[in-house]
Amino acid sequence: MKQPSRPNATTGRWRARPVFFWLVVVLLLLLDWRNSTPHDRFAEPPPLALGSGPSASAGHCSLAPQ
């Protein structure tokens, strides 16, 4: 009866590379999530703020020659 072949040293290394890659990706995501400040979604201006206050006084159009 034929015995199953044993994997050589290079086969084991190639199988470990995707596992190592995903461990590093998950580790970096966890470090980023742990060390980042929480996002305050209410601190942003509305996307369209038409007529909601005075106009800008220092836009690129205000530098036009008169």
Predicted model as a PDB file, atoms N, CA, C, CB and O in Angstrom, pLDDT in the B-factor column:
MODEL        1                                                                  
ATOM      1  N   MET A   1       0.826  -1.172   0.000  1.00 58.00           N  
ATOM      2  CA  MET A   1       0.000   0.000   0.000  1.00 58.00           C  
ATOM      3  C   MET A   1       0.878   1.246   0.000  1.00 58.00           C  
ATOM      4  CB  MET A   1      -0.944  -0.008   1.200  1.00 58.00           C  
ATOM      5  O   MET A   1       1.894   1.306   0.693  1.00 58.00           O  
ATOM      6  N   LYS A   2       0.479   2.224  -0.775  1.00 68.00           N  
ATOM      7  CA  LYS A   2       1.285   3.441  -0.920  1.00 68.00           C  
ATOM      8  C   LYS A   2       0.953   4.415   0.211  1.00 68.00           C  
ATOM      9  CB  LYS A   2       1.036   4.110  -2.307  1.00 68.00           C  
ATOM     10  O   LYS A   2      -0.212   4.711   0.474  1.00 68.00           O  
ATOM     11  N   GLN A   3       1.990   4.901   0.867  1.00 68.00           N  
ATOM     12  CA  GLN A   3       1.802   5.867   1.938  1.00 68.00           C  
ATOM     13  C   GLN A   3       1.660   7.275   1.347  1.00 68.00           C  
ATOM     14  CB  GLN A   3       2.984   5.807   2.940  1.00 68.00           C  
ATOM     15  O   GLN A   3       2.257   7.576   0.313  1.00 68.00           O  
ATOM     16  N   PRO A   4       0.870   8.137   2.001  1.00 64.00           N  
ATOM     17  CA  PRO A   4       0.741   9.512   1.492  1.00 64.00           C  
ATOM     18  C   PRO A   4       2.072  10.247   1.578  1.00 64.00           C  
ATOM     19  CB  PRO A   4      -0.340  10.283   2.277  1.00 64.00           C  
ATOM     20  O   PRO A   4       2.848  10.063   2.516  1.00 64.00           O  
ATOM     21  N   SER A   5       2.307  11.070   0.592  1.00 64.00           N  
ATOM     22  CA  SER A   5       3.576  11.811   0.575  1.00 64.00           C  
ATOM     23  C   SER A   5       3.541  12.928   1.622  1.00 64.00           C  
ATOM     24  CB  SER A   5       3.852  12.400  -0.841  1.00 64.00           C  
ATOM     25  O   SER A   5       2.511  13.553   1.871  1.00 64.00           O  
ATOM     26  N   ARG A   6       4.680  13.142   2.204  1.00 62.00           N  
ATOM     27  CA  ARG A   6       4.806  14.210   3.198  1.00 62.00           C  
ATOM     28  C   ARG A   6       5.127  15.512   2.484  1.00 62.00           C  
ATOM     29  CB  ARG A   6       5.902  13.874   4.253  1.00 62.00           C  
ATOM     30  O   ARG A   6       5.907  15.518   1.532  1.00 62.00           O  
ATOM     31  N   PRO A   7       4.538  16.616   2.930  1.00 59.00           N  
ATOM     32  CA  PRO A   7       4.875  17.898   2.285  1.00 59.00           C  
ATOM     33  C   PRO A   7       6.310  18.292   2.592  1.00 59.00           C  
ATOM     34  CB  PRO A   7       3.913  19.012   2.748  1.00 59.00           C  
ATOM     35  O   PRO A   7       6.819  18.046   3.686  1.00 59.00           O  
ATOM     36  N   ASN A   8       6.944  18.899   1.620  1.00 59.00           N  
ATOM     37  CA  ASN A   8       8.314  19.356   1.847  1.00 59.00           C  
ATOM     38  C   ASN A   8       8.312  20.705   2.562  1.00 59.00           C  
ATOM     39  CB  ASN A   8       9.082  19.457   0.512  1.00 59.00           C  
ATOM     40  O   ASN A   8       7.245  21.242   2.861  1.00 59.00           O  
ATOM     41  N   ALA A   9       9.454  21.239   2.830  1.00 55.00           N  
ATOM     42  CA  ALA A   9       9.568  22.468   3.621  1.00 55.00           C  
ATOM     43  C   ALA A   9       8.983  23.678   2.905  1.00 55.00           C  
ATOM     44  CB  ALA A   9      11.021  22.733   3.959  1.00 55.00           C  
ATOM     45  O   ALA A   9       8.433  24.566   3.557  1.00 55.00           O  
ATOM     46  N   THR A  10       9.088  23.736   1.585  1.00 59.00           N  
ATOM     47  CA  THR A  10       8.580  24.909   0.879  1.00 59.00           C  
ATOM     48  C   THR A  10       7.058  24.956   0.857  1.00 59.00           C  
ATOM     49  CB  THR A  10       9.109  24.930  -0.537  1.00 59.00           C  
ATOM     50  O   THR A  10       6.485  26.046   0.863  1.00 59.00           O  
ATOM     51  N   THR A  11       6.395  23.820   0.833  1.00 61.00           N  
ATOM     52  CA  THR A  11       4.937  23.812   0.830  1.00 61.00           C  
ATOM     53  C   THR A  11       4.387  24.392   2.119  1.00 61.00           C  
ATOM     54  CB  THR A  11       4.411  22.397   0.626  1.00 61.00           C  
ATOM     55  O   THR A  11       3.404  25.133   2.083  1.00 61.00           O  
ATOM     56  N   GLY A  12       4.979  24.085   3.237  1.00 62.00           N  
ATOM     57  CA  GLY A  12       4.532  24.616   4.521  1.00 62.00           C  
ATOM     58  C   GLY A  12       4.689  26.122   4.601  1.00 62.00           C  
ATOM     59  O   GLY A  12       3.836  26.802   5.172  1.00 62.00           O  
ATOM     60  N   ARG A  13       5.756  26.652   4.045  1.00 66.00           N  
ATOM     61  CA  ARG A  13       5.973  28.107   4.055  1.00 66.00           C  
ATOM     62  C   ARG A  13       4.938  28.823   3.208  1.00 66.00           C  
ATOM     63  CB  ARG A  13       7.379  28.445   3.551  1.00 66.00           C  
ATOM     64  O   ARG A  13       4.443  29.879   3.603  1.00 66.00           O  
ATOM     65  N   TRP A  14       4.604  28.272   2.053  1.00 72.00           N  
ATOM     66  CA  TRP A  14       3.635  28.922   1.177  1.00 72.00           C  
ATOM     67  C   TRP A  14       2.244  28.921   1.787  1.00 72.00           C  
ATOM     68  CB  TRP A  14       3.606  28.237  -0.179  1.00 72.00           C  
ATOM     69  O   TRP A  14       1.472  29.853   1.559  1.00 72.00           O  
ATOM     70  N   ARG A  15       1.910  27.900   2.552  1.00 78.00           N  
ATOM     71  CA  ARG A  15       0.595  27.855   3.181  1.00 78.00           C  
ATOM     72  C   ARG A  15       0.499  28.841   4.338  1.00 78.00           C  
ATOM     73  CB  ARG A  15       0.292  26.444   3.672  1.00 78.00           C  
ATOM     74  O   ARG A  15      -0.600  29.292   4.660  1.00 78.00           O  
ATOM     75  N   ALA A  16       1.591  29.181   4.958  1.00 82.00           N  
ATOM     76  CA  ALA A  16       1.566  30.085   6.104  1.00 82.00           C  
ATOM     77  C   ALA A  16       1.513  31.556   5.685  1.00 82.00           C  
ATOM     78  CB  ALA A  16       2.785  29.846   6.976  1.00 82.00           C  
ATOM     79  O   ALA A  16       1.140  32.406   6.493  1.00 82.00           O  
ATOM     80  N   ARG A  17       1.869  31.866   4.471  1.00 89.00           N  
ATOM     81  CA  ARG A  17       1.907  33.274   4.048  1.00 89.00           C  
ATOM     82  C   ARG A  17       0.538  33.955   4.058  1.00 89.00           C  
ATOM     83  CB  ARG A  17       2.492  33.369   2.663  1.00 89.00           C  
ATOM     84  O   ARG A  17       0.443  35.070   4.571  1.00 89.00           O  
ATOM     85  N   PRO A  18      -0.525  33.354   3.525  1.00 90.00           N  
ATOM     86  CA  PRO A  18      -1.829  34.041   3.604  1.00 90.00           C  
ATOM     87  C   PRO A  18      -2.311  34.219   5.047  1.00 90.00           C  
ATOM     88  CB  PRO A  18      -2.878  33.261   2.812  1.00 90.00           C  
ATOM     89  O   PRO A  18      -2.921  35.236   5.376  1.00 90.00           O  
ATOM     90  N   VAL A  19      -2.043  33.250   5.890  1.00 91.00           N  
ATOM     91  CA  VAL A  19      -2.436  33.358   7.295  1.00 91.00           C  
ATOM     92  C   VAL A  19      -1.687  34.505   7.954  1.00 91.00           C  
ATOM     93  CB  VAL A  19      -2.166  32.034   8.047  1.00 91.00           C  
ATOM     94  O   VAL A  19      -2.282  35.296   8.685  1.00 91.00           O  
ATOM     95  N   PHE A  20      -0.395  34.602   7.703  1.00 93.00           N  
ATOM     96  CA  PHE A  20       0.411  35.690   8.254  1.00 93.00           C  
ATOM     97  C   PHE A  20      -0.076  37.037   7.723  1.00 93.00           C  
ATOM     98  CB  PHE A  20       1.902  35.488   7.911  1.00 93.00           C  
ATOM     99  O   PHE A  20      -0.160  38.003   8.481  1.00 93.00           O  
ATOM    100  N   PHE A  21      -0.397  37.110   6.439  1.00 94.00           N  
ATOM    101  CA  PHE A  21      -0.889  38.360   5.844  1.00 94.00           C  
ATOM    102  C   PHE A  21      -2.166  38.827   6.532  1.00 94.00           C  
ATOM    103  CB  PHE A  21      -1.142  38.176   4.337  1.00 94.00           C  
ATOM    104  O   PHE A  21      -2.267  39.993   6.916  1.00 94.00           O  
ATOM    105  N   TRP A  22      -3.147  37.931   6.694  1.00 95.00           N  
ATOM    106  CA  TRP A  22      -4.418  38.321   7.297  1.00 95.00           C  
ATOM    107  C   TRP A  22      -4.266  38.644   8.778  1.00 95.00           C  
ATOM    108  CB  TRP A  22      -5.445  37.218   7.113  1.00 95.00           C  
ATOM    109  O   TRP A  22      -4.990  39.495   9.295  1.00 95.00           O  
ATOM    110  N   LEU A  23      -3.354  37.995   9.459  1.00 97.00           N  
ATOM    111  CA  LEU A  23      -3.095  38.351  10.857  1.00 97.00           C  
ATOM    112  C   LEU A  23      -2.540  39.777  10.963  1.00 97.00           C  
ATOM    113  CB  LEU A  23      -2.108  37.346  11.494  1.00 97.00           C  
ATOM    114  O   LEU A  23      -2.924  40.530  11.858  1.00 97.00           O  
ATOM    115  N   VAL A  24      -1.653  40.137  10.065  1.00 97.00           N  
ATOM    116  CA  VAL A  24      -1.092  41.492  10.066  1.00 97.00           C  
ATOM    117  C   VAL A  24      -2.175  42.518   9.727  1.00 97.00           C  
ATOM    118  CB  VAL A  24       0.082  41.598   9.059  1.00 97.00           C  
ATOM    119  O   VAL A  24      -2.232  43.578  10.351  1.00 97.00           O  
ATOM    120  N   VAL A  25      -3.030  42.219   8.752  1.00 97.00           N  
ATOM    121  CA  VAL A  25      -4.106  43.154   8.388  1.00 97.00           C  
ATOM    122  C   VAL A  25      -5.054  43.365   9.560  1.00 97.00           C  
ATOM    123  CB  VAL A  25      -4.887  42.635   7.163  1.00 97.00           C  
ATOM    124  O   VAL A  25      -5.412  44.501   9.869  1.00 97.00           O  
ATOM    125  N   VAL A  26      -5.463  42.287  10.211  1.00 97.00           N  
ATOM    126  CA  VAL A  26      -6.373  42.405  11.353  1.00 97.00           C  
ATOM    127  C   VAL A  26      -5.703  43.148  12.498  1.00 97.00           C  
ATOM    128  CB  VAL A  26      -6.837  41.016  11.823  1.00 97.00           C  
ATOM    129  O   VAL A  26      -6.346  43.954  13.169  1.00 97.00           O  
ATOM    130  N   LEU A  27      -4.436  42.894  12.728  1.00 97.00           N  
ATOM    131  CA  LEU A  27      -3.704  43.587  13.788  1.00 97.00           C  
ATOM    132  C   LEU A  27      -3.644  45.091  13.515  1.00 97.00           C  
ATOM    133  CB  LEU A  27      -2.281  43.014  13.922  1.00 97.00           C  
ATOM    134  O   LEU A  27      -3.856  45.889  14.428  1.00 97.00           O  
ATOM    135  N   LEU A  28      -3.361  45.485  12.283  1.00 97.00           N  
ATOM    136  CA  LEU A  28      -3.305  46.905  11.940  1.00 97.00           C  
ATOM    137  C   LEU A  28      -4.679  47.564  12.066  1.00 97.00           C  
ATOM    138  CB  LEU A  28      -2.766  47.086  10.519  1.00 97.00           C  
ATOM    139  O   LEU A  28      -4.779  48.700  12.530  1.00 97.00           O  
ATOM    140  N   LEU A  29      -5.722  46.872  11.663  1.00 96.00           N  
ATOM    141  CA  LEU A  29      -7.072  47.426  11.815  1.00 96.00           C  
ATOM    142  C   LEU A  29      -7.433  47.610  13.282  1.00 96.00           C  
ATOM    143  CB  LEU A  29      -8.100  46.519  11.137  1.00 96.00           C  
ATOM    144  O   LEU A  29      -8.024  48.625  13.652  1.00 96.00           O  
ATOM    145  N   LEU A  30      -7.088  46.649  14.112  1.00 96.00           N  
ATOM    146  CA  LEU A  30      -7.375  46.768  15.539  1.00 96.00           C  
ATOM    147  C   LEU A  30      -6.588  47.907  16.178  1.00 96.00           C  
ATOM    148  CB  LEU A  30      -7.062  45.458  16.249  1.00 96.00           C  
ATOM    149  O   LEU A  30      -7.128  48.646  17.001  1.00 96.00           O  
ATOM    150  N   LEU A  31      -5.326  48.055  15.810  1.00 96.00           N  
ATOM    151  CA  LEU A  31      -4.524  49.162  16.347  1.00 96.00           C  
ATOM    152  C   LEU A  31      -5.083  50.510  15.906  1.00 96.00           C  
ATOM    153  CB  LEU A  31      -3.059  49.031  15.899  1.00 96.00           C  
ATOM    154  O   LEU A  31      -5.140  51.449  16.699  1.00 96.00           O  
ATOM    155  N   ASP A  32      -5.493  50.607  14.650  1.00 94.00           N  
ATOM    156  CA  ASP A  32      -6.063  51.858  14.153  1.00 94.00           C  
ATOM    157  C   ASP A  32      -7.379  52.174  14.856  1.00 94.00           C  
ATOM    158  CB  ASP A  32      -6.279  51.783  12.635  1.00 94.00           C  
ATOM    159  O   ASP A  32      -7.622  53.319  15.239  1.00 94.00           O  
ATOM    160  N   TRP A  33      -8.219  51.175  15.025  1.00 92.00           N  
ATOM    161  CA  TRP A  33      -9.511  51.381  15.671  1.00 92.00           C  
ATOM    162  C   TRP A  33      -9.353  51.768  17.134  1.00 92.00           C  
ATOM    163  CB  TRP A  33     -10.361  50.128  15.557  1.00 92.00           C  
ATOM    164  O   TRP A  33     -10.114  52.585  17.652  1.00 92.00           O  
ATOM    165  N   ARG A  34      -8.368  51.181  17.797  1.00 93.00           N  
ATOM    166  CA  ARG A  34      -8.153  51.458  19.221  1.00 93.00           C  
ATOM    167  C   ARG A  34      -7.552  52.842  19.455  1.00 93.00           C  
ATOM    168  CB  ARG A  34      -7.245  50.397  19.828  1.00 93.00           C  
ATOM    169  O   ARG A  34      -7.892  53.500  20.438  1.00 93.00           O  
ATOM    170  N   ASN A  35      -6.665  53.293  18.570  1.00 92.00           N  
ATOM    171  CA  ASN A  35      -5.933  54.541  18.780  1.00 92.00           C  
ATOM    172  C   ASN A  35      -6.576  55.755  18.118  1.00 92.00           C  
ATOM    173  CB  ASN A  35      -4.539  54.390  18.270  1.00 92.00           C  
ATOM    174  O   ASN A  35      -6.120  56.876  18.340  1.00 92.00           O  
ATOM    175  N   SER A  36      -7.609  55.569  17.322  1.00 90.00           N  
ATOM    176  CA  SER A  36      -8.216  56.711  16.638  1.00 90.00           C  
ATOM    177  C   SER A  36      -9.286  57.352  17.519  1.00 90.00           C  
ATOM    178  CB  SER A  36      -8.824  56.275  15.289  1.00 90.00           C  
ATOM    179  O   SER A  36      -9.871  56.710  18.391  1.00 90.00           O  
ATOM    180  N   THR A  37      -9.519  58.629  17.263  1.00 88.00           N  
ATOM    181  CA  THR A  37     -10.562  59.338  18.004  1.00 88.00           C  
ATOM    182  C   THR A  37     -11.907  59.049  17.350  1.00 88.00           C  
ATOM    183  CB  THR A  37     -10.281  60.875  18.047  1.00 88.00           C  
ATOM    184  O   THR A  37     -11.967  58.867  16.134  1.00 88.00           O  
ATOM    185  N   PRO A  38     -12.964  59.002  18.111  1.00 84.00           N  
ATOM    186  CA  PRO A  38     -14.270  58.729  17.511  1.00 84.00           C  
ATOM    187  C   PRO A  38     -14.723  59.883  16.622  1.00 84.00           C  
ATOM    188  CB  PRO A  38     -15.311  58.469  18.601  1.00 84.00           C  
ATOM    189  O   PRO A  38     -14.436  61.050  16.892  1.00 84.00           O  
ATOM    190  N   HIS A  39     -15.420  59.538  15.581  1.00 80.00           N  
ATOM    191  CA  HIS A  39     -15.890  60.530  14.612  1.00 80.00           C  
ATOM    192  C   HIS A  39     -17.222  61.108  15.084  1.00 80.00           C  
ATOM    193  CB  HIS A  39     -16.036  59.898  13.195  1.00 80.00           C  
ATOM    194  O   HIS A  39     -18.164  60.372  15.378  1.00 80.00           O  
ATOM    195  N   ASP A  40     -17.283  62.436  15.152  1.00 81.00           N  
ATOM    196  CA  ASP A  40     -18.520  63.102  15.530  1.00 81.00           C  
ATOM    197  C   ASP A  40     -19.244  63.509  14.252  1.00 81.00           C  
ATOM    198  CB  ASP A  40     -18.245  64.340  16.448  1.00 81.00           C  
ATOM    199  O   ASP A  40     -18.884  64.508  13.628  1.00 81.00           O  
ATOM    200  N   ARG A  41     -20.245  62.757  13.865  1.00 76.00           N  
ATOM    201  CA  ARG A  41     -20.917  63.024  12.596  1.00 76.00           C  
ATOM    202  C   ARG A  41     -21.775  64.273  12.629  1.00 76.00           C  
ATOM    203  CB  ARG A  41     -21.763  61.851  12.212  1.00 76.00           C  
ATOM    204  O   ARG A  41     -22.197  64.746  11.573  1.00 76.00           O  
ATOM    205  N   PHE A  42     -22.049  64.824  13.801  1.00 77.00           N  
ATOM    206  CA  PHE A  42     -22.863  66.027  13.902  1.00 77.00           C  
ATOM    207  C   PHE A  42     -22.022  67.301  13.866  1.00 77.00           C  
ATOM    208  CB  PHE A  42     -23.679  65.990  15.173  1.00 77.00           C  
ATOM    209  O   PHE A  42     -22.587  68.394  13.867  1.00 77.00           O  
ATOM    210  N   ALA A  43     -20.699  67.199  13.834  1.00 77.00           N  
ATOM    211  CA  ALA A  43     -19.831  68.369  13.817  1.00 77.00           C  
ATOM    212  C   ALA A  43     -19.565  68.878  12.402  1.00 77.00           C  
ATOM    213  CB  ALA A  43     -18.522  68.046  14.497  1.00 77.00           C  
ATOM    214  O   ALA A  43     -18.882  69.888  12.233  1.00 77.00           O  
ATOM    215  N   GLU A  44     -20.083  68.207  11.401  1.00 68.00           N  
ATOM    216  CA  GLU A  44     -19.831  68.608  10.020  1.00 68.00           C  
ATOM    217  C   GLU A  44     -20.927  69.547   9.523  1.00 68.00           C  
ATOM    218  CB  GLU A  44     -19.734  67.373   9.111  1.00 68.00           C  
ATOM    219  O   GLU A  44     -22.072  69.449   9.966  1.00 68.00           O  
ATOM    220  N   PRO A  45     -20.590  70.455   8.608  1.00 65.00           N  
ATOM    221  CA  PRO A  45     -21.631  71.329   8.044  1.00 65.00           C  
ATOM    222  C   PRO A  45     -22.534  70.523   7.111  1.00 65.00           C  
ATOM    223  CB  PRO A  45     -20.994  72.531   7.280  1.00 65.00           C  
ATOM    224  O   PRO A  45     -22.119  69.493   6.580  1.00 65.00           O  
ATOM    225  N   PRO A  46     -23.755  70.985   6.913  1.00 62.00           N  
ATOM    226  CA  PRO A  46     -24.632  70.279   5.978  1.00 62.00           C  
ATOM    227  C   PRO A  46     -24.088  70.390   4.554  1.00 62.00           C  
ATOM    228  CB  PRO A  46     -26.070  70.841   6.048  1.00 62.00           C  
ATOM    229  O   PRO A  46     -23.395  71.359   4.245  1.00 62.00           O  
ATOM    230  N   PRO A  47     -24.377  69.435   3.688  1.00 64.00           N  
ATOM    231  CA  PRO A  47     -23.816  69.480   2.329  1.00 64.00           C  
ATOM    232  C   PRO A  47     -24.320  70.678   1.521  1.00 64.00           C  
ATOM    233  CB  PRO A  47     -24.153  68.194   1.590  1.00 64.00           C  
ATOM    234  O   PRO A  47     -23.557  71.240   0.736  1.00 64.00           O  
ATOM    235  N   LEU A  48     -25.571  71.082   1.688  1.00 65.00           N  
ATOM    236  CA  LEU A  48     -26.109  72.254   0.983  1.00 65.00           C  
ATOM    237  C   LEU A  48     -26.645  73.226   2.019  1.00 65.00           C  
ATOM    238  CB  LEU A  48     -27.231  71.849  -0.041  1.00 65.00           C  
ATOM    239  O   LEU A  48     -27.705  72.997   2.603  1.00 65.00           O  
ATOM    240  N   ALA A  49     -25.924  74.297   2.245  1.00 59.00           N  
ATOM    241  CA  ALA A  49     -26.321  75.280   3.244  1.00 59.00           C  
ATOM    242  C   ALA A  49     -26.710  76.578   2.547  1.00 59.00           C  
ATOM    243  CB  ALA A  49     -25.180  75.524   4.266  1.00 59.00           C  
ATOM    244  O   ALA A  49     -26.111  77.625   2.789  1.00 59.00           O  
ATOM    245  N   LEU A  50     -27.707  76.503   1.690  1.00 62.00           N  
ATOM    246  CA  LEU A  50     -28.123  77.682   0.935  1.00 62.00           C  
ATOM    247  C   LEU A  50     -28.941  78.610   1.818  1.00 62.00           C  
ATOM    248  CB  LEU A  50     -28.933  77.276  -0.309  1.00 62.00           C  
ATOM    249  O   LEU A  50     -29.929  78.187   2.418  1.00 62.00           O  
ATOM    250  N   GLY A  51     -28.537  79.866   1.903  1.00 58.00           N  
ATOM    251  CA  GLY A  51     -29.263  80.857   2.668  1.00 58.00           C  
ATOM    252  C   GLY A  51     -29.224  80.642   4.158  1.00 58.00           C  
ATOM    253  O   GLY A  51     -30.176  80.999   4.853  1.00 58.00           O  
ATOM    254  N   SER A  52     -28.169  80.079   4.665  1.00 58.00           N  
ATOM    255  CA  SER A  52     -28.120  79.805   6.099  1.00 58.00           C  
ATOM    256  C   SER A  52     -27.065  80.649   6.801  1.00 58.00           C  
ATOM    257  CB  SER A  52     -27.846  78.331   6.341  1.00 58.00           C  
ATOM    258  O   SER A  52     -26.374  80.153   7.691  1.00 58.00           O  
ATOM    259  N   GLY A  53     -26.932  81.890   6.424  1.00 59.00           N  
ATOM    260  CA  GLY A  53     -25.975  82.747   7.096  1.00 59.00           C  
ATOM    261  C   GLY A  53     -25.282  83.676   6.127  1.00 59.00           C  
ATOM    262  O   GLY A  53     -25.591  83.686   4.936  1.00 59.00           O  
ATOM    263  N   PRO A  54     -24.344  84.456   6.635  1.00 57.00           N  
ATOM    264  CA  PRO A  54     -23.639  85.399   5.766  1.00 57.00           C  
ATOM    265  C   PRO A  54     -22.730  84.674   4.782  1.00 57.00           C  
ATOM    266  CB  PRO A  54     -22.822  86.384   6.603  1.00 57.00           C  
ATOM    267  O   PRO A  54     -22.251  83.569   5.039  1.00 57.00           O  
ATOM    268  N   SER A  55     -22.514  85.324   3.665  1.00 54.00           N  
ATOM    269  CA  SER A  55     -21.649  84.718   2.652  1.00 54.00           C  
ATOM    270  C   SER A  55     -20.186  84.809   3.072  1.00 54.00           C  
ATOM    271  CB  SER A  55     -21.854  85.400   1.286  1.00 54.00           C  
ATOM    272  O   SER A  55     -19.824  85.594   3.948  1.00 54.00           O  
ATOM    273  N   ALA A  56     -19.377  84.013   2.448  1.00 54.00           N  
ATOM    274  CA  ALA A  56     -17.951  84.018   2.759  1.00 54.00           C  
ATOM    275  C   ALA A  56     -17.322  85.325   2.314  1.00 54.00           C  
ATOM    276  CB  ALA A  56     -17.243  82.831   2.093  1.00 54.00           C  
ATOM    277  O   ALA A  56     -17.680  85.860   1.265  1.00 54.00           O  
ATOM    278  N   SER A  57     -16.389  85.843   3.100  1.00 56.00           N  
ATOM    279  CA  SER A  57     -15.782  87.132   2.770  1.00 56.00           C  
ATOM    280  C   SER A  57     -14.385  86.982   2.201  1.00 56.00           C  
ATOM    281  CB  SER A  57     -15.736  88.012   3.992  1.00 56.00           C  
ATOM    282  O   SER A  57     -13.790  87.980   1.795  1.00 56.00           O  
ATOM    283  N   ALA A  58     -13.850  85.806   2.156  1.00 54.00           N  
ATOM    284  CA  ALA A  58     -12.481  85.652   1.679  1.00 54.00           C  
ATOM    285  C   ALA A  58     -12.356  84.498   0.694  1.00 54.00           C  
ATOM    286  CB  ALA A  58     -11.538  85.437   2.849  1.00 54.00           C  
ATOM    287  O   ALA A  58     -11.379  83.751   0.734  1.00 54.00           O  
ATOM    288  N   GLY A  59     -13.330  84.350  -0.181  1.00 56.00           N  
ATOM    289  CA  GLY A  59     -13.251  83.299  -1.181  1.00 56.00           C  
ATOM    290  C   GLY A  59     -12.320  83.682  -2.306  1.00 56.00           C  
ATOM    291  O   GLY A  59     -11.814  84.804  -2.330  1.00 56.00           O  
ATOM    292  N   HIS A  60     -12.083  82.787  -3.229  1.00 55.00           N  
ATOM    293  CA  HIS A  60     -11.181  83.099  -4.341  1.00 55.00           C  
ATOM    294  C   HIS A  60     -11.786  84.155  -5.269  1.00 55.00           C  
ATOM    295  CB  HIS A  60     -10.856  81.826  -5.135  1.00 55.00           C  
ATOM    296  O   HIS A  60     -11.045  84.824  -5.990  1.00 55.00           O  
ATOM    297  N   CYS A  61     -13.087  84.317  -5.271  1.00 56.00           N  
ATOM    298  CA  CYS A  61     -13.722  85.343  -6.112  1.00 56.00           C  
ATOM    299  C   CYS A  61     -13.527  86.742  -5.555  1.00 56.00           C  
ATOM    300  CB  CYS A  61     -15.207  85.058  -6.257  1.00 56.00           C  
ATOM    301  O   CYS A  61     -13.571  87.713  -6.311  1.00 56.00           O  
ATOM    302  N   SER A  62     -13.313  86.869  -4.245  1.00 52.00           N  
ATOM    303  CA  SER A  62     -13.175  88.201  -3.657  1.00 52.00           C  
ATOM    304  C   SER A  62     -11.843  88.852  -3.991  1.00 52.00           C  
ATOM    305  CB  SER A  62     -13.334  88.122  -2.160  1.00 52.00           C  
ATOM    306  O   SER A  62     -11.656  90.040  -3.729  1.00 52.00           O  
ATOM    307  N   LEU A  63     -10.932  88.110  -4.555  1.00 52.00           N  
ATOM    308  CA  LEU A  63      -9.624  88.678  -4.918  1.00 52.00           C  
ATOM    309  C   LEU A  63      -9.597  89.189  -6.363  1.00 52.00           C  
ATOM    310  CB  LEU A  63      -8.527  87.629  -4.724  1.00 52.00           C  
ATOM    311  O   LEU A  63      -8.546  89.603  -6.854  1.00 52.00           O  
ATOM    312  N   ALA A  64     -10.717  89.162  -7.025  1.00 54.00           N  
ATOM    313  CA  ALA A  64     -10.764  89.629  -8.419  1.00 54.00           C  
ATOM    314  C   ALA A  64     -10.550  91.145  -8.465  1.00 54.00           C  
ATOM    315  CB  ALA A  64     -12.125  89.249  -9.086  1.00 54.00           C  
ATOM    316  O   ALA A  64     -11.008  91.857  -7.572  1.00 54.00           O  
ATOM    317  N   PRO A  65      -9.862  91.642  -9.490  1.00 57.00           N  
ATOM    318  CA  PRO A  65      -9.669  93.092  -9.601  1.00 57.00           C  
ATOM    319  C   PRO A  65     -10.987  93.808  -9.840  1.00 57.00           C  
ATOM    320  CB  PRO A  65      -8.693  93.417 -10.729  1.00 57.00           C  
ATOM    321  O   PRO A  65     -11.897  93.272 -10.471  1.00 57.00           O  
ATOM    322  N   GLN A  66     -11.073  95.022  -9.328  1.00 56.00           N  
ATOM    323  CA  GLN A  66     -12.325  95.786  -9.456  1.00 56.00           C  
ATOM    324  C   GLN A  66     -12.208  96.902 -10.439  1.00 56.00           C  
ATOM    325  CB  GLN A  66     -12.746  96.343  -8.131  1.00 56.00           C  
ATOM    326  O   GLN A  66     -13.172  97.635 -10.658  1.00 56.00           O  
TER     327      GLN A  66                                                      
ENDMDL                                                                          
END                                                                             
